[in-house]
Amino acid sequence: MHLNAYMLDWTFDGFDDLKRALTAHGFALEPEPESPHIRVAVPLDRVETFAGLVRPHFNARCNYVDVQYPAEGLTVLIFQEEVFRITTHAQDAQVRAWAIGVGLPPEQADWPVSF
């Protein structure tokens, strides 16, 4: 099991409902030690299903989940309104600018990348 998505509880409404939905759809979850946050295993062929479950629960348009696929050289960023597939530094810079433009504080536009 490769836990490749990190979800902060405070960025979602109905976080317990979301966790139940993810589990019901077969996603493996692991709680962070001493934290309400979780890590999730998201196979690449199921990232759209994962995004469809997560997006309605974000409590702000600038909140996001990053999903890392190092073997594929891919980072997927899921926001309330957009899903981005990032494979280059130029794409990453464009997404960071977009996220800051919709209200993400610049210091929180610090997701890791896998390319």
trRosetta pair geometry for C-beta under 8 A, 3 or more apart (Angstrom, degrees):
i j d omega theta_ij theta_ji phi_ij phi_ji
1 28 5.1 -71 -147 91 133 163
1 41 4.8 -88 -171 -74 89 154
2 41 5.7 112 69 -132 50 98
3 28 7.4 -101 -88 101 82 104
3 30 5.6 -61 -97 30 144 126
3 39 3.8 47 175 143 129 122
3 40 6.5 123 -148 63 78 15
3 41 5.3 -68 -91 -68 49 74
4 39 7.9 102 13 -176 17 98
4 40 7.6 -58 57 87 55 62
4 41 6.6 68 14 -130 81 47
4 42 5.8 -106 69 42 100 85
4 67 5.6 63 122 -165 98 70
4 68 4.7 -133 -168 59 96 75
4 69 6.7 61 178 -70 154 54
5 39 6.7 145 77 -162 52 58
5 40 4.3 -25 67 61 110 97
5 41 7.7 -160 21 -69 92 9
5 42 4.9 51 -19 -6 126 126
5 50 7.2 -176 -37 174 166 147
5 65 5.5 31 -168 168 109 116
5 66 7.0 -178 -131 90 68 42
5 67 4.4 -22 -84 -99 99 82
5 68 7.6 178 -73 12 49 70
6 37 6.8 16 -178 167 84 122
6 38 7.8 175 -152 93 47 42
6 39 5.6 -24 -100 -103 65 76
6 40 7.9 -169 -73 18 21 77
6 65 7.2 -178 70 -151 48 82
6 66 7.0 3 40 57 89 83
7 11 7.5 -130 -171 54 69 115
7 12 7.3 11 178 -23 110 133
7 37 6.3 173 88 -162 55 77
7 38 5.1 -7 57 62 105 84
7 39 7.5 171 16 -92 78 25
7 40 6.3 41 -13 -11 118 115
7 54 7.6 -132 -111 -128 127 122
7 65 5.5 -13 -95 -112 80 120
8 11 4.7 75 80 -3 99 110
8 12 7.9 160 90 -5 60 90
8 37 5.2 -30 -112 -110 47 111
8 63 8.0 -125 64 -156 110 110
9 12 6.5 -82 -165 40 39 101
9 15 4.8 38 -150 -136 82 165
9 36 4.1 -26 -14 116 156 112
9 37 5.7 -124 -16 -82 86 53
9 38 7.6 87 -63 -4 86 85
11 58 6.3 -29 152 -136 88 74
11 59 6.4 -169 175 32 38 94
11 60 7.2 -87 -153 34 75 95
11 63 3.8 155 -167 -155 110 134
11 64 7.7 -73 178 31 152 30
11 65 8.0 166 95 -60 144 79
12 15 4.6 114 87 -84 119 83
12 18 5.7 -56 173 0 149 157
12 54 7.8 -87 -103 -159 124 74
12 57 4.4 13 -154 142 104 106
12 58 6.2 -60 -104 -98 64 34
12 59 6.1 145 -148 -18 12 96
12 63 7.5 -173 -61 139 56 154
13 57 5.7 -151 58 -164 66 65
13 58 7.7 21 11 104 84 13
13 59 4.7 118 -36 -81 89 100
14 17 4.0 -30 172 38 105 122
14 18 5.8 116 112 -27 84 89
14 57 5.6 -112 67 -131 98 103
15 18 5.5 -52 -147 35 33 114
15 19 6.4 36 154 -20 66 102
15 36 7.5 58 128 155 156 116
15 57 7.2 119 -87 174 47 131
16 19 5.7 -49 -147 34 33 112
16 20 6.6 34 152 -17 63 104
17 20 5.7 -55 -151 37 33 112
17 21 6.4 33 151 -19 66 106
17 57 7.5 -174 82 -108 100 126
18 21 5.6 -54 -147 36 33 111
18 22 6.3 34 154 -20 66 104
18 53 6.8 124 -152 153 81 95
18 54 6.9 68 -157 -113 125 55
18 57 4.6 25 -79 -95 130 170
19 22 5.7 -52 -147 35 31 112
19 23 6.4 30 155 -17 64 107
19 29 6.1 64 -151 -115 93 171
19 38 6.7 122 -107 -15 113 164
20 23 5.8 -57 -148 39 30 110
20 24 6.1 32 154 -21 65 109
21 24 5.6 -54 -144 37 30 113
21 25 6.4 20 157 -10 64 109
21 53 5.2 178 126 -156 122 118
22 25 5.9 -66 -150 44 29 104
22 27 4.2 -60 176 58 90 128
22 29 6.1 92 106 -58 128 119
22 40 6.4 -75 -177 -127 147 133
22 50 7.5 42 -124 -129 99 78
22 53 6.0 138 -80 133 72 152
23 26 7.8 73 -179 -52 31 12
23 27 6.6 -86 -78 61 31 75
23 29 6.2 -62 -73 2 91 122
25 49 6.3 -176 174 155 139 122
25 53 6.3 -127 8 -67 157 150
26 46 8.0 -105 85 -140 109 159
27 40 5.4 5 163 -166 122 109
27 41 6.5 176 -167 67 72 69
27 42 6.6 0 -134 -89 116 67
27 46 7.5 -176 -85 130 93 141
27 50 6.5 102 -89 -102 142 99
28 40 7.0 146 81 -157 54 55
28 41 4.2 17 56 29 105 120
29 38 5.1 -13 -167 -178 101 136
29 39 7.3 145 -159 78 53 47
29 40 5.5 -20 -102 -101 68 77
30 38 6.5 145 73 -162 40 80
30 39 4.9 -18 63 61 96 95
30 40 7.8 -176 22 -77 71 34
31 35 7.2 174 171 75 86 71
31 36 7.6 -57 -149 -149 105 27
31 37 7.5 122 -160 84 62 45
31 38 5.4 -52 -103 -103 47 80
32 35 3.9 -23 93 64 115 119
32 36 7.7 4 49 64 102 18
32 37 4.4 16 9 76 135 91
32 38 6.5 -136 -15 -89 81 26
32 39 6.7 104 -66 -21 80 90
40 50 7.3 145 130 -141 140 128
42 46 6.2 -139 -167 87 67 97
42 47 5.7 77 157 -97 116 70
42 50 4.8 3 -132 -64 120 166
42 67 5.0 -58 69 -139 142 132
43 46 4.7 66 65 19 89 106
43 47 7.6 -123 95 -41 45 72
44 47 5.8 -19 -153 -23 39 115
44 69 5.6 62 -83 -110 111 143
44 72 6.4 86 -92 -21 151 158
44 74 7.6 75 -119 72 120 143
46 49 4.8 -47 -169 41 76 117
46 50 5.8 84 131 -26 84 98
47 50 5.4 -52 -147 38 35 116
47 51 6.2 39 153 -22 67 104
47 67 6.0 175 -127 93 111 161
47 76 5.4 38 -167 82 143 177
48 51 5.5 -49 -144 36 33 113
48 52 6.4 37 153 -22 63 105
48 83 7.7 98 -112 145 66 174
49 52 5.7 -55 -151 34 31 114
49 53 6.7 26 153 -15 63 105
50 53 6.0 -62 -155 37 31 108
50 54 6.1 18 156 -13 68 115
50 67 7.2 93 103 -76 150 152
50 78 7.5 -118 115 -61 94 161
51 54 5.9 -63 -138 42 29 106
51 55 5.8 36 168 -34 69 109
51 76 7.7 -97 -67 154 120 127
51 78 4.7 -155 -119 -122 91 129
51 83 5.0 8 -145 -96 154 137
52 55 6.5 -39 -128 21 21 112
53 56 7.8 -77 -178 29 25 97
53 57 7.8 1 147 -4 59 120
54 57 6.1 -83 -166 41 41 108
54 58 7.2 52 151 -44 77 90
54 65 5.8 -66 180 13 156 142
54 78 5.7 61 87 129 136 146
55 58 6.3 -35 -158 -2 39 110
55 78 6.4 -111 -72 173 86 107
55 79 7.6 47 -122 107 91 33
55 80 5.7 122 -163 -138 78 40
55 81 8.0 140 -158 -48 116 21
55 83 7.8 -72 -75 -60 127 100
58 61 7.2 96 122 -97 131 25
58 63 4.6 179 -155 73 107 117
58 64 7.8 18 -115 -73 136 33
58 79 7.2 38 -81 -174 173 48
58 80 4.1 -123 67 -76 141 98
59 63 6.5 53 50 -2 64 152
60 63 4.8 104 62 -17 86 101
60 80 7.3 -146 106 -25 31 140
60 103 6.9 -110 167 100 116 136
61 79 6.7 43 177 170 61 109
61 80 4.7 -101 -123 48 55 132
61 81 5.8 11 -149 -10 103 113
61 102 5.2 -100 117 164 113 123
61 103 6.5 89 71 35 94 125
62 79 7.2 -34 -138 -142 22 116
62 99 6.1 102 -149 -171 85 76
62 102 5.0 174 -82 105 86 92
62 103 4.1 -126 -39 80 139 89
62 104 3.8 -176 -176 -59 120 76
63 79 7.2 141 80 -138 45 69
63 80 6.8 67 57 -35 84 101
63 104 8.0 157 -67 -95 29 99
64 77 5.4 -5 -173 -173 135 93
64 78 6.1 148 -158 75 75 50
64 79 4.9 -37 -95 -85 94 72
64 99 6.9 -44 -30 -124 142 129
64 104 7.6 -9 -5 -93 115 140
64 111 7.3 -62 102 -63 131 137
65 77 7.6 163 81 -153 43 50
65 78 4.8 -9 56 55 89 107
66 75 6.0 -17 -166 -172 106 105
66 76 7.2 147 -160 79 53 50
66 77 5.4 -22 -103 -100 75 73
66 78 7.7 -175 -83 18 28 74
66 111 4.2 142 -59 -154 152 130
66 112 6.7 153 120 48 152 71
67 75 7.2 148 75 -163 50 54
67 76 4.4 -13 59 61 104 102
67 77 7.8 -167 21 -74 72 29
67 78 7.0 45 -9 -13 107 109
68 74 8.0 150 -162 93 39 60
68 75 5.8 -17 -108 -111 62 78
68 112 6.3 -6 -87 92 132 112
68 113 8.0 161 -118 -162 97 18
68 114 4.5 129 -160 -44 88 135
69 72 4.2 -11 137 42 118 112
69 73 7.5 -27 103 41 87 23
69 74 4.2 -2 65 67 116 97
69 75 7.2 -166 29 -78 75 33
69 76 7.1 49 -5 -10 111 98
69 114 5.7 159 64 97 43 153
70 73 7.3 30 -170 -74 35 36
70 114 4.3 -117 -88 -156 57 116
72 114 7.6 50 66 120 70 123
73 87 5.8 60 126 -144 96 89
73 114 6.3 -171 -146 125 25 79
73 115 4.4 66 -178 -121 83 70
74 85 6.2 -26 -158 -167 110 90
74 86 7.1 132 -160 69 56 53
74 87 5.7 -27 -101 -87 69 87
74 114 6.0 -12 65 83 31 112
74 115 6.8 61 -71 -71 26 93
75 85 7.8 151 81 -159 46 43
75 86 4.5 -22 66 62 95 108
75 87 7.9 180 26 -71 70 41
75 92 7.5 51 55 -96 135 102
75 111 6.9 135 178 133 141 121
75 112 7.2 -168 -110 103 135 63
75 113 4.8 -91 -25 -135 147 62
75 114 5.0 142 -61 23 83 88
75 115 6.8 -92 -6 -21 94 93
76 83 6.7 -3 -175 -177 98 94
76 84 7.0 164 -156 84 50 52
76 85 5.5 -17 -103 -103 79 65
76 86 7.4 -179 -84 17 28 78
77 82 8.0 17 103 107 93 94
77 83 7.2 170 87 -156 52 47
77 84 4.5 -1 55 55 99 102
77 86 6.5 40 -6 -13 105 119
77 95 5.9 120 42 179 151 145
77 99 7.8 -74 159 -68 148 130
77 111 6.5 148 -98 57 114 174
78 83 5.2 -4 -111 -113 69 85
79 82 4.8 18 56 54 114 78
79 83 7.3 -161 31 -75 68 41
79 84 7.6 37 1 -5 104 98
79 99 7.1 -159 -84 -106 140 91
79 102 7.6 82 -175 75 149 155
81 102 7.7 -156 36 -135 130 159
82 98 7.4 -40 56 144 164 142
84 91 7.3 164 175 167 114 106
84 95 4.8 129 151 -109 171 130
84 98 7.9 149 -65 61 145 146
85 91 8.0 -35 99 167 52 151
86 91 4.6 178 -135 113 75 118
86 92 5.1 83 -167 -76 135 73
86 95 6.0 -74 -81 -4 125 149
86 113 6.4 -84 113 -132 128 106
86 115 6.9 -120 127 -16 80 131
87 91 6.3 52 42 31 56 150
87 115 5.1 135 -163 -101 45 143
88 91 4.7 98 57 7 83 100
88 92 6.9 -142 98 -5 46 88
88 115 6.4 -100 -75 127 27 161
89 92 5.4 -54 -148 37 34 116
89 93 6.3 37 154 -21 67 103
89 115 7.7 -144 -46 85 60 124
90 93 5.8 -52 -149 34 31 111
90 94 6.6 31 152 -18 63 105
91 94 5.6 -56 -151 36 34 113
91 95 6.3 30 154 -17 68 106
92 95 5.9 -56 -147 37 30 108
92 96 6.3 32 154 -20 65 106
92 113 5.7 -29 -101 -91 142 145
92 115 7.9 -150 -43 35 123 126
93 96 5.7 -52 -145 36 31 113
93 97 6.4 32 155 -18 64 105
94 97 5.8 -56 -150 37 30 111
94 98 6.4 32 151 -20 64 106
95 98 5.5 -51 -146 36 34 114
95 99 6.2 35 155 -20 67 105
96 99 5.8 -54 -145 36 29 110
96 100 6.3 27 157 -15 64 107
96 109 4.6 103 -146 168 89 132
97 100 5.9 -55 -146 39 29 109
97 101 6.2 35 152 -24 62 111
98 101 5.5 -61 -152 37 29 117
98 102 6.6 13 157 -9 65 106
99 102 6.2 -63 -149 40 30 99
99 104 4.2 -13 154 25 92 143
99 109 5.2 148 89 -108 129 111
100 103 7.8 -179 -173 41 28 10
100 104 5.4 -80 -87 68 41 87
100 105 7.7 4 -124 170 79 9
100 106 5.5 29 -114 -85 125 72
100 109 5.7 -45 -58 -45 93 149
104 108 5.4 -125 -180 83 93 109
104 109 5.4 104 121 -65 127 92
105 108 4.7 77 66 9 87 107
105 109 7.6 -152 94 -16 45 83
106 109 5.6 -51 -153 22 40 114
107 110 6.7 -11 170 -32 45 122
